[in-house]
Amino acid sequence: MLTCKDEDEVEHLAAALGEGGGVLMPPGNYGFGRKFAWVNDRFGVSWQVNLL
């Protein structure tokens, strides 16, 4: 899990990590943080990107 300092960083990291991979949960507010995204990178590694 990556914790970000602002919403722009969440958007940037989710887009960069998800390129060539897949989006499991696009950046949004899911109730447990201000902004969250979950992506798989091009190597199949799963990343959770969160702004608390």
Summary of the structure (lengths in Angstrom):
residues: 52
radius of gyration: 9.8
end to end distance: 11.8
largest distance: 28.8
contacts: 149
relative contact order: 0.34
helix: 23%
strand: 40%
